[in-house]
């Protein structure tokens, strides 16, 4: 297993860690993703695609809340990654967050995995 640079950013109710494993860029938001914290997730997702890492795995197992702004960040990342030949994989969503994706229909446009391990093994 290849482990690249690990980074972490924290703002109030959200912390985001980033690491490279194999050909996947793993971005792990922990806490609440909303209008005040969305840039903490947007920036590393955009940076990854700009640097040619287009298989993005968002480890949602620590994401306790996601509003429409957070959803839009993920949708934007999906569009950028797909335009560059990659994609966004969501892993380990908690029921409250999964419900947002279910209600909006956004879950149908992402590759969703039960766990981070599954997302990485499918890659």
MODELLER restraints for C-alpha pairs under 7 A, 6 or more apart:
rsr = mdl.restraints
at = mdl.atoms
rsr.add(forms.Gaussian(group=physical.xy_distance, feature=features.Distance(at['CA:1:A'], at['CA:21:A']), mean=6.53, stdev=0.5))
rsr.add(forms.Gaussian(group=physical.xy_distance, feature=features.Distance(at['CA:1:A'], at['CA:22:A']), mean=6.26, stdev=0.5))
rsr.add(forms.Gaussian(group=physical.xy_distance, feature=features.Distance(at['CA:2:A'], at['CA:21:A']), mean=5.09, stdev=0.5))
rsr.add(forms.Gaussian(group=physical.xy_distance, feature=features.Distance(at['CA:2:A'], at['CA:22:A']), mean=5.01, stdev=0.5))
rsr.add(forms.Gaussian(group=physical.xy_distance, feature=features.Distance(at['CA:3:A'], at['CA:20:A']), mean=5.65, stdev=0.5))
rsr.add(forms.Gaussian(group=physical.xy_distance, feature=features.Distance(at['CA:3:A'], at['CA:21:A']), mean=4.92, stdev=0.5))
rsr.add(forms.Gaussian(group=physical.xy_distance, feature=features.Distance(at['CA:4:A'], at['CA:19:A']), mean=5.91, stdev=0.5))
rsr.add(forms.Gaussian(group=physical.xy_distance, feature=features.Distance(at['CA:4:A'], at['CA:20:A']), mean=4.67, stdev=0.5))
rsr.add(forms.Gaussian(group=physical.xy_distance, feature=features.Distance(at['CA:4:A'], at['CA:21:A']), mean=6.40, stdev=0.5))
rsr.add(forms.Gaussian(group=physical.xy_distance, feature=features.Distance(at['CA:5:A'], at['CA:19:A']), mean=5.60, stdev=0.5))
rsr.add(forms.Gaussian(group=physical.xy_distance, feature=features.Distance(at['CA:5:A'], at['CA:20:A']), mean=6.47, stdev=0.5))
rsr.add(forms.Gaussian(group=physical.xy_distance, feature=features.Distance(at['CA:6:A'], at['CA:17:A']), mean=6.96, stdev=0.5))
rsr.add(forms.Gaussian(group=physical.xy_distance, feature=features.Distance(at['CA:6:A'], at['CA:18:A']), mean=5.44, stdev=0.5))
rsr.add(forms.Gaussian(group=physical.xy_distance, feature=features.Distance(at['CA:6:A'], at['CA:19:A']), mean=4.45, stdev=0.5))
rsr.add(forms.Gaussian(group=physical.xy_distance, feature=features.Distance(at['CA:7:A'], at['CA:17:A']), mean=5.40, stdev=0.5))
rsr.add(forms.Gaussian(group=physical.xy_distance, feature=features.Distance(at['CA:7:A'], at['CA:18:A']), mean=5.07, stdev=0.5))
rsr.add(forms.Gaussian(group=physical.xy_distance, feature=features.Distance(at['CA:7:A'], at['CA:19:A']), mean=6.60, stdev=0.5))
rsr.add(forms.Gaussian(group=physical.xy_distance, feature=features.Distance(at['CA:8:A'], at['CA:15:A']), mean=7.00, stdev=0.5))
rsr.add(forms.Gaussian(group=physical.xy_distance, feature=features.Distance(at['CA:8:A'], at['CA:16:A']), mean=5.50, stdev=0.5))
rsr.add(forms.Gaussian(group=physical.xy_distance, feature=features.Distance(at['CA:8:A'], at['CA:17:A']), mean=4.15, stdev=0.5))
rsr.add(forms.Gaussian(group=physical.xy_distance, feature=features.Distance(at['CA:8:A'], at['CA:18:A']), mean=6.32, stdev=0.5))
rsr.add(forms.Gaussian(group=physical.xy_distance, feature=features.Distance(at['CA:9:A'], at['CA:15:A']), mean=5.62, stdev=0.5))
rsr.add(forms.Gaussian(group=physical.xy_distance, feature=features.Distance(at['CA:9:A'], at['CA:16:A']), mean=5.29, stdev=0.5))
rsr.add(forms.Gaussian(group=physical.xy_distance, feature=features.Distance(at['CA:9:A'], at['CA:17:A']), mean=6.48, stdev=0.5))
rsr.add(forms.Gaussian(group=physical.xy_distance, feature=features.Distance(at['CA:9:A'], at['CA:40:A']), mean=6.97, stdev=0.5))
rsr.add(forms.Gaussian(group=physical.xy_distance, feature=features.Distance(at['CA:10:A'], at['CA:16:A']), mean=6.37, stdev=0.5))
rsr.add(forms.Gaussian(group=physical.xy_distance, feature=features.Distance(at['CA:11:A'], at['CA:37:A']), mean=6.73, stdev=0.5))
rsr.add(forms.Gaussian(group=physical.xy_distance, feature=features.Distance(at['CA:13:A'], at['CA:31:A']), mean=5.56, stdev=0.5))
rsr.add(forms.Gaussian(group=physical.xy_distance, feature=features.Distance(at['CA:13:A'], at['CA:32:A']), mean=5.58, stdev=0.5))
rsr.add(forms.Gaussian(group=physical.xy_distance, feature=features.Distance(at['CA:14:A'], at['CA:29:A']), mean=6.68, stdev=0.5))
rsr.add(forms.Gaussian(group=physical.xy_distance, feature=features.Distance(at['CA:14:A'], at['CA:30:A']), mean=5.60, stdev=0.5))
rsr.add(forms.Gaussian(group=physical.xy_distance, feature=features.Distance(at['CA:14:A'], at['CA:31:A']), mean=4.61, stdev=0.5))
rsr.add(forms.Gaussian(group=physical.xy_distance, feature=features.Distance(at['CA:14:A'], at['CA:32:A']), mean=5.36, stdev=0.5))
rsr.add(forms.Gaussian(group=physical.xy_distance, feature=features.Distance(at['CA:14:A'], at['CA:33:A']), mean=6.45, stdev=0.5))
rsr.add(forms.Gaussian(group=physical.xy_distance, feature=features.Distance(at['CA:14:A'], at['CA:37:A']), mean=6.41, stdev=0.5))
rsr.add(forms.Gaussian(group=physical.xy_distance, feature=features.Distance(at['CA:15:A'], at['CA:29:A']), mean=5.73, stdev=0.5))
rsr.add(forms.Gaussian(group=physical.xy_distance, feature=features.Distance(at['CA:15:A'], at['CA:30:A']), mean=5.16, stdev=0.5))
rsr.add(forms.Gaussian(group=physical.xy_distance, feature=features.Distance(at['CA:15:A'], at['CA:31:A']), mean=6.57, stdev=0.5))
rsr.add(forms.Gaussian(group=physical.xy_distance, feature=features.Distance(at['CA:16:A'], at['CA:27:A']), mean=6.81, stdev=0.5))
rsr.add(forms.Gaussian(group=physical.xy_distance, feature=features.Distance(at['CA:16:A'], at['CA:28:A']), mean=5.41, stdev=0.5))
rsr.add(forms.Gaussian(group=physical.xy_distance, feature=features.Distance(at['CA:16:A'], at['CA:29:A']), mean=4.31, stdev=0.5))
rsr.add(forms.Gaussian(group=physical.xy_distance, feature=features.Distance(at['CA:16:A'], at['CA:30:A']), mean=6.16, stdev=0.5))
rsr.add(forms.Gaussian(group=physical.xy_distance, feature=features.Distance(at['CA:16:A'], at['CA:40:A']), mean=6.66, stdev=0.5))
rsr.add(forms.Gaussian(group=physical.xy_distance, feature=features.Distance(at['CA:16:A'], at['CA:41:A']), mean=6.63, stdev=0.5))
rsr.add(forms.Gaussian(group=physical.xy_distance, feature=features.Distance(at['CA:17:A'], at['CA:27:A']), mean=5.84, stdev=0.5))
rsr.add(forms.Gaussian(group=physical.xy_distance, feature=features.Distance(at['CA:17:A'], at['CA:28:A']), mean=5.18, stdev=0.5))
rsr.add(forms.Gaussian(group=physical.xy_distance, feature=features.Distance(at['CA:17:A'], at['CA:29:A']), mean=6.60, stdev=0.5))
rsr.add(forms.Gaussian(group=physical.xy_distance, feature=features.Distance(at['CA:18:A'], at['CA:26:A']), mean=5.65, stdev=0.5))
rsr.add(forms.Gaussian(group=physical.xy_distance, feature=features.Distance(at['CA:18:A'], at['CA:27:A']), mean=4.59, stdev=0.5))
rsr.add(forms.Gaussian(group=physical.xy_distance, feature=features.Distance(at['CA:18:A'], at['CA:28:A']), mean=6.36, stdev=0.5))
rsr.add(forms.Gaussian(group=physical.xy_distance, feature=features.Distance(at['CA:19:A'], at['CA:25:A']), mean=5.95, stdev=0.5))
rsr.add(forms.Gaussian(group=physical.xy_distance, feature=features.Distance(at['CA:19:A'], at['CA:26:A']), mean=5.29, stdev=0.5))
rsr.add(forms.Gaussian(group=physical.xy_distance, feature=features.Distance(at['CA:19:A'], at['CA:27:A']), mean=6.72, stdev=0.5))
rsr.add(forms.Gaussian(group=physical.xy_distance, feature=features.Distance(at['CA:20:A'], at['CA:26:A']), mean=5.90, stdev=0.5))
rsr.add(forms.Gaussian(group=physical.xy_distance, feature=features.Distance(at['CA:23:A'], at['CA:55:A']), mean=6.76, stdev=0.5))
rsr.add(forms.Gaussian(group=physical.xy_distance, feature=features.Distance(at['CA:24:A'], at['CA:55:A']), mean=5.08, stdev=0.5))
rsr.add(forms.Gaussian(group=physical.xy_distance, feature=features.Distance(at['CA:24:A'], at['CA:56:A']), mean=5.81, stdev=0.5))
rsr.add(forms.Gaussian(group=physical.xy_distance, feature=features.Distance(at['CA:24:A'], at['CA:57:A']), mean=6.44, stdev=0.5))
rsr.add(forms.Gaussian(group=physical.xy_distance, feature=features.Distance(at['CA:25:A'], at['CA:53:A']), mean=6.44, stdev=0.5))
rsr.add(forms.Gaussian(group=physical.xy_distance, feature=features.Distance(at['CA:25:A'], at['CA:55:A']), mean=6.25, stdev=0.5))
rsr.add(forms.Gaussian(group=physical.xy_distance, feature=features.Distance(at['CA:25:A'], at['CA:56:A']), mean=4.99, stdev=0.5))
rsr.add(forms.Gaussian(group=physical.xy_distance, feature=features.Distance(at['CA:25:A'], at['CA:57:A']), mean=6.03, stdev=0.5))
rsr.add(forms.Gaussian(group=physical.xy_distance, feature=features.Distance(at['CA:26:A'], at['CA:56:A']), mean=6.14, stdev=0.5))
rsr.add(forms.Gaussian(group=physical.xy_distance, feature=features.Distance(at['CA:26:A'], at['CA:57:A']), mean=4.79, stdev=0.5))
rsr.add(forms.Gaussian(group=physical.xy_distance, feature=features.Distance(at['CA:26:A'], at['CA:58:A']), mean=5.88, stdev=0.5))
rsr.add(forms.Gaussian(group=physical.xy_distance, feature=features.Distance(at['CA:26:A'], at['CA:59:A']), mean=6.79, stdev=0.5))
rsr.add(forms.Gaussian(group=physical.xy_distance, feature=features.Distance(at['CA:27:A'], at['CA:57:A']), mean=6.21, stdev=0.5))
rsr.add(forms.Gaussian(group=physical.xy_distance, feature=features.Distance(at['CA:27:A'], at['CA:58:A']), mean=4.89, stdev=0.5))
rsr.add(forms.Gaussian(group=physical.xy_distance, feature=features.Distance(at['CA:27:A'], at['CA:59:A']), mean=6.14, stdev=0.5))
rsr.add(forms.Gaussian(group=physical.xy_distance, feature=features.Distance(at['CA:28:A'], at['CA:58:A']), mean=5.69, stdev=0.5))
rsr.add(forms.Gaussian(group=physical.xy_distance, feature=features.Distance(at['CA:28:A'], at['CA:59:A']), mean=4.67, stdev=0.5))
rsr.add(forms.Gaussian(group=physical.xy_distance, feature=features.Distance(at['CA:28:A'], at['CA:60:A']), mean=6.39, stdev=0.5))
rsr.add(forms.Gaussian(group=physical.xy_distance, feature=features.Distance(at['CA:29:A'], at['CA:41:A']), mean=6.96, stdev=0.5))
rsr.add(forms.Gaussian(group=physical.xy_distance, feature=features.Distance(at['CA:29:A'], at['CA:59:A']), mean=6.97, stdev=0.5))
rsr.add(forms.Gaussian(group=physical.xy_distance, feature=features.Distance(at['CA:29:A'], at['CA:60:A']), mean=6.50, stdev=0.5))
rsr.add(forms.Gaussian(group=physical.xy_distance, feature=features.Distance(at['CA:29:A'], at['CA:62:A']), mean=6.45, stdev=0.5))
rsr.add(forms.Gaussian(group=physical.xy_distance, feature=features.Distance(at['CA:29:A'], at['CA:63:A']), mean=5.85, stdev=0.5))
rsr.add(forms.Gaussian(group=physical.xy_distance, feature=features.Distance(at['CA:30:A'], at['CA:62:A']), mean=4.43, stdev=0.5))
rsr.add(forms.Gaussian(group=physical.xy_distance, feature=features.Distance(at['CA:30:A'], at['CA:63:A']), mean=4.80, stdev=0.5))
rsr.add(forms.Gaussian(group=physical.xy_distance, feature=features.Distance(at['CA:31:A'], at['CA:62:A']), mean=6.27, stdev=0.5))
rsr.add(forms.Gaussian(group=physical.xy_distance, feature=features.Distance(at['CA:31:A'], at['CA:63:A']), mean=5.05, stdev=0.5))
rsr.add(forms.Gaussian(group=physical.xy_distance, feature=features.Distance(at['CA:31:A'], at['CA:64:A']), mean=5.26, stdev=0.5))
rsr.add(forms.Gaussian(group=physical.xy_distance, feature=features.Distance(at['CA:31:A'], at['CA:65:A']), mean=6.80, stdev=0.5))
rsr.add(forms.Gaussian(group=physical.xy_distance, feature=features.Distance(at['CA:32:A'], at['CA:63:A']), mean=6.24, stdev=0.5))
rsr.add(forms.Gaussian(group=physical.xy_distance, feature=features.Distance(at['CA:32:A'], at['CA:64:A']), mean=5.59, stdev=0.5))
rsr.add(forms.Gaussian(group=physical.xy_distance, feature=features.Distance(at['CA:32:A'], at['CA:65:A']), mean=4.65, stdev=0.5))
rsr.add(forms.Gaussian(group=physical.xy_distance, feature=features.Distance(at['CA:32:A'], at['CA:66:A']), mean=6.25, stdev=0.5))
rsr.add(forms.Gaussian(group=physical.xy_distance, feature=features.Distance(at['CA:33:A'], at['CA:65:A']), mean=5.85, stdev=0.5))
rsr.add(forms.Gaussian(group=physical.xy_distance, feature=features.Distance(at['CA:33:A'], at['CA:66:A']), mean=4.78, stdev=0.5))
rsr.add(forms.Gaussian(group=physical.xy_distance, feature=features.Distance(at['CA:33:A'], at['CA:67:A']), mean=6.60, stdev=0.5))
rsr.add(forms.Gaussian(group=physical.xy_distance, feature=features.Distance(at['CA:33:A'], at['CA:70:A']), mean=5.49, stdev=0.5))
rsr.add(forms.Gaussian(group=physical.xy_distance, feature=features.Distance(at['CA:34:A'], at['CA:66:A']), mean=5.96, stdev=0.5))
rsr.add(forms.Gaussian(group=physical.xy_distance, feature=features.Distance(at['CA:34:A'], at['CA:67:A']), mean=5.28, stdev=0.5))
rsr.add(forms.Gaussian(group=physical.xy_distance, feature=features.Distance(at['CA:34:A'], at['CA:69:A']), mean=5.77, stdev=0.5))
rsr.add(forms.Gaussian(group=physical.xy_distance, feature=features.Distance(at['CA:34:A'], at['CA:70:A']), mean=5.44, stdev=0.5))
rsr.add(forms.Gaussian(group=physical.xy_distance, feature=features.Distance(at['CA:35:A'], at['CA:69:A']), mean=5.40, stdev=0.5))
rsr.add(forms.Gaussian(group=physical.xy_distance, feature=features.Distance(at['CA:35:A'], at['CA:70:A']), mean=6.99, stdev=0.5))
rsr.add(forms.Gaussian(group=physical.xy_distance, feature=features.Distance(at['CA:38:A'], at['CA:69:A']), mean=6.65, stdev=0.5))
rsr.add(forms.Gaussian(group=physical.xy_distance, feature=features.Distance(at['CA:38:A'], at['CA:70:A']), mean=5.64, stdev=0.5))
rsr.add(forms.Gaussian(group=physical.xy_distance, feature=features.Distance(at['CA:38:A'], at['CA:73:A']), mean=6.85, stdev=0.5))
rsr.add(forms.Gaussian(group=physical.xy_distance, feature=features.Distance(at['CA:42:A'], at['CA:73:A']), mean=5.74, stdev=0.5))
rsr.add(forms.Gaussian(group=physical.xy_distance, feature=features.Distance(at['CA:45:A'], at['CA:77:A']), mean=6.19, stdev=0.5))
rsr.add(forms.Gaussian(group=physical.xy_distance, feature=features.Distance(at['CA:46:A'], at['CA:77:A']), mean=6.66, stdev=0.5))
rsr.add(forms.Gaussian(group=physical.xy_distance, feature=features.Distance(at['CA:48:A'], at['CA:54:A']), mean=6.75, stdev=0.5))
rsr.add(forms.Gaussian(group=physical.xy_distance, feature=features.Distance(at['CA:49:A'], at['CA:81:A']), mean=6.07, stdev=0.5))
rsr.add(forms.Gaussian(group=physical.xy_distance, feature=features.Distance(at['CA:54:A'], at['CA:81:A']), mean=5.13, stdev=0.5))
rsr.add(forms.Gaussian(group=physical.xy_distance, feature=features.Distance(at['CA:54:A'], at['CA:84:A']), mean=6.64, stdev=0.5))
rsr.add(forms.Gaussian(group=physical.xy_distance, feature=features.Distance(at['CA:54:A'], at['CA:85:A']), mean=6.90, stdev=0.5))
rsr.add(forms.Gaussian(group=physical.xy_distance, feature=features.Distance(at['CA:54:A'], at['CA:86:A']), mean=4.56, stdev=0.5))
rsr.add(forms.Gaussian(group=physical.xy_distance, feature=features.Distance(at['CA:54:A'], at['CA:87:A']), mean=6.23, stdev=0.5))
rsr.add(forms.Gaussian(group=physical.xy_distance, feature=features.Distance(at['CA:55:A'], at['CA:86:A']), mean=5.15, stdev=0.5))
rsr.add(forms.Gaussian(group=physical.xy_distance, feature=features.Distance(at['CA:55:A'], at['CA:87:A']), mean=5.30, stdev=0.5))
rsr.add(forms.Gaussian(group=physical.xy_distance, feature=features.Distance(at['CA:55:A'], at['CA:88:A']), mean=6.23, stdev=0.5))
rsr.add(forms.Gaussian(group=physical.xy_distance, feature=features.Distance(at['CA:56:A'], at['CA:87:A']), mean=6.21, stdev=0.5))
rsr.add(forms.Gaussian(group=physical.xy_distance, feature=features.Distance(at['CA:56:A'], at['CA:88:A']), mean=4.75, stdev=0.5))
rsr.add(forms.Gaussian(group=physical.xy_distance, feature=features.Distance(at['CA:56:A'], at['CA:89:A']), mean=6.10, stdev=0.5))
rsr.add(forms.Gaussian(group=physical.xy_distance, feature=features.Distance(at['CA:57:A'], at['CA:88:A']), mean=5.85, stdev=0.5))
rsr.add(forms.Gaussian(group=physical.xy_distance, feature=features.Distance(at['CA:57:A'], at['CA:89:A']), mean=4.66, stdev=0.5))
rsr.add(forms.Gaussian(group=physical.xy_distance, feature=features.Distance(at['CA:57:A'], at['CA:90:A']), mean=5.91, stdev=0.5))
rsr.add(forms.Gaussian(group=physical.xy_distance, feature=features.Distance(at['CA:58:A'], at['CA:89:A']), mean=6.10, stdev=0.5))
rsr.add(forms.Gaussian(group=physical.xy_distance, feature=features.Distance(at['CA:58:A'], at['CA:90:A']), mean=4.94, stdev=0.5))
rsr.add(forms.Gaussian(group=physical.xy_distance, feature=features.Distance(at['CA:58:A'], at['CA:91:A']), mean=6.10, stdev=0.5))
rsr.add(forms.Gaussian(group=physical.xy_distance, feature=features.Distance(at['CA:59:A'], at['CA:90:A']), mean=6.26, stdev=0.5))
rsr.add(forms.Gaussian(group=physical.xy_distance, feature=features.Distance(at['CA:59:A'], at['CA:91:A']), mean=4.94, stdev=0.5))
rsr.add(forms.Gaussian(group=physical.xy_distance, feature=features.Distance(at['CA:59:A'], at['CA:92:A']), mean=6.29, stdev=0.5))
rsr.add(forms.Gaussian(group=physical.xy_distance, feature=features.Distance(at['CA:59:A'], at['CA:116:A']), mean=6.03, stdev=0.5))
rsr.add(forms.Gaussian(group=physical.xy_distance, feature=features.Distance(at['CA:60:A'], at['CA:90:A']), mean=6.60, stdev=0.5))
rsr.add(forms.Gaussian(group=physical.xy_distance, feature=features.Distance(at['CA:60:A'], at['CA:91:A']), mean=5.58, stdev=0.5))
rsr.add(forms.Gaussian(group=physical.xy_distance, feature=features.Distance(at['CA:60:A'], at['CA:92:A']), mean=5.33, stdev=0.5))
rsr.add(forms.Gaussian(group=physical.xy_distance, feature=features.Distance(at['CA:60:A'], at['CA:93:A']), mean=4.89, stdev=0.5))
rsr.add(forms.Gaussian(group=physical.xy_distance, feature=features.Distance(at['CA:61:A'], at['CA:91:A']), mean=6.95, stdev=0.5))
rsr.add(forms.Gaussian(group=physical.xy_distance, feature=features.Distance(at['CA:61:A'], at['CA:92:A']), mean=4.64, stdev=0.5))
rsr.add(forms.Gaussian(group=physical.xy_distance, feature=features.Distance(at['CA:61:A'], at['CA:93:A']), mean=5.31, stdev=0.5))
rsr.add(forms.Gaussian(group=physical.xy_distance, feature=features.Distance(at['CA:61:A'], at['CA:94:A']), mean=6.09, stdev=0.5))
rsr.add(forms.Gaussian(group=physical.xy_distance, feature=features.Distance(at['CA:64:A'], at['CA:97:A']), mean=6.74, stdev=0.5))
rsr.add(forms.Gaussian(group=physical.xy_distance, feature=features.Distance(at['CA:65:A'], at['CA:96:A']), mean=6.92, stdev=0.5))
rsr.add(forms.Gaussian(group=physical.xy_distance, feature=features.Distance(at['CA:65:A'], at['CA:97:A']), mean=5.85, stdev=0.5))
rsr.add(forms.Gaussian(group=physical.xy_distance, feature=features.Distance(at['CA:66:A'], at['CA:97:A']), mean=6.00, stdev=0.5))
rsr.add(forms.Gaussian(group=physical.xy_distance, feature=features.Distance(at['CA:78:A'], at['CA:87:A']), mean=5.86, stdev=0.5))
rsr.add(forms.Gaussian(group=physical.xy_distance, feature=features.Distance(at['CA:78:A'], at['CA:88:A']), mean=5.30, stdev=0.5))
rsr.add(forms.Gaussian(group=physical.xy_distance, feature=features.Distance(at['CA:81:A'], at['CA:87:A']), mean=4.99, stdev=0.5))
rsr.add(forms.Gaussian(group=physical.xy_distance, feature=features.Distance(at['CA:81:A'], at['CA:88:A']), mean=6.79, stdev=0.5))
rsr.add(forms.Gaussian(group=physical.xy_distance, feature=features.Distance(at['CA:88:A'], at['CA:110:A']), mean=6.46, stdev=0.5))
rsr.add(forms.Gaussian(group=physical.xy_distance, feature=features.Distance(at['CA:88:A'], at['CA:111:A']), mean=6.78, stdev=0.5))
rsr.add(forms.Gaussian(group=physical.xy_distance, feature=features.Distance(at['CA:89:A'], at['CA:110:A']), mean=6.25, stdev=0.5))
rsr.add(forms.Gaussian(group=physical.xy_distance, feature=features.Distance(at['CA:89:A'], at['CA:111:A']), mean=4.87, stdev=0.5))
rsr.add(forms.Gaussian(group=physical.xy_distance, feature=features.Distance(at['CA:89:A'], at['CA:112:A']), mean=5.82, stdev=0.5))
rsr.add(forms.Gaussian(group=physical.xy_distance, feature=features.Distance(at['CA:89:A'], at['CA:119:A']), mean=6.84, stdev=0.5))
rsr.add(forms.Gaussian(group=physical.xy_distance, feature=features.Distance(at['CA:90:A'], at['CA:110:A']), mean=6.94, stdev=0.5))
rsr.add(forms.Gaussian(group=physical.xy_distance, feature=features.Distance(at['CA:90:A'], at['CA:111:A']), mean=6.25, stdev=0.5))
rsr.add(forms.Gaussian(group=physical.xy_distance, feature=features.Distance(at['CA:90:A'], at['CA:112:A']), mean=4.80, stdev=0.5))
rsr.add(forms.Gaussian(group=physical.xy_distance, feature=features.Distance(at['CA:90:A'], at['CA:113:A']), mean=6.08, stdev=0.5))
rsr.add(forms.Gaussian(group=physical.xy_distance, feature=features.Distance(at['CA:91:A'], at['CA:112:A']), mean=5.93, stdev=0.5))
rsr.add(forms.Gaussian(group=physical.xy_distance, feature=features.Distance(at['CA:91:A'], at['CA:113:A']), mean=4.67, stdev=0.5))
rsr.add(forms.Gaussian(group=physical.xy_distance, feature=features.Distance(at['CA:91:A'], at['CA:114:A']), mean=5.71, stdev=0.5))
rsr.add(forms.Gaussian(group=physical.xy_distance, feature=features.Distance(at['CA:91:A'], at['CA:115:A']), mean=4.94, stdev=0.5))
rsr.add(forms.Gaussian(group=physical.xy_distance, feature=features.Distance(at['CA:91:A'], at['CA:116:A']), mean=5.11, stdev=0.5))
rsr.add(forms.Gaussian(group=physical.xy_distance, feature=features.Distance(at['CA:91:A'], at['CA:119:A']), mean=6.30, stdev=0.5))
rsr.add(forms.Gaussian(group=physical.xy_distance, feature=features.Distance(at['CA:92:A'], at['CA:113:A']), mean=6.40, stdev=0.5))
rsr.add(forms.Gaussian(group=physical.xy_distance, feature=features.Distance(at['CA:92:A'], at['CA:114:A']), mean=4.88, stdev=0.5))
rsr.add(forms.Gaussian(group=physical.xy_distance, feature=features.Distance(at['CA:92:A'], at['CA:115:A']), mean=4.28, stdev=0.5))
rsr.add(forms.Gaussian(group=physical.xy_distance, feature=features.Distance(at['CA:92:A'], at['CA:116:A']), mean=6.20, stdev=0.5))
rsr.add(forms.Gaussian(group=physical.xy_distance, feature=features.Distance(at['CA:101:A'], at['CA:107:A']), mean=4.85, stdev=0.5))
rsr.add(forms.Gaussian(group=physical.xy_distance, feature=features.Distance(at['CA:113:A'], at['CA:119:A']), mean=5.60, stdev=0.5))
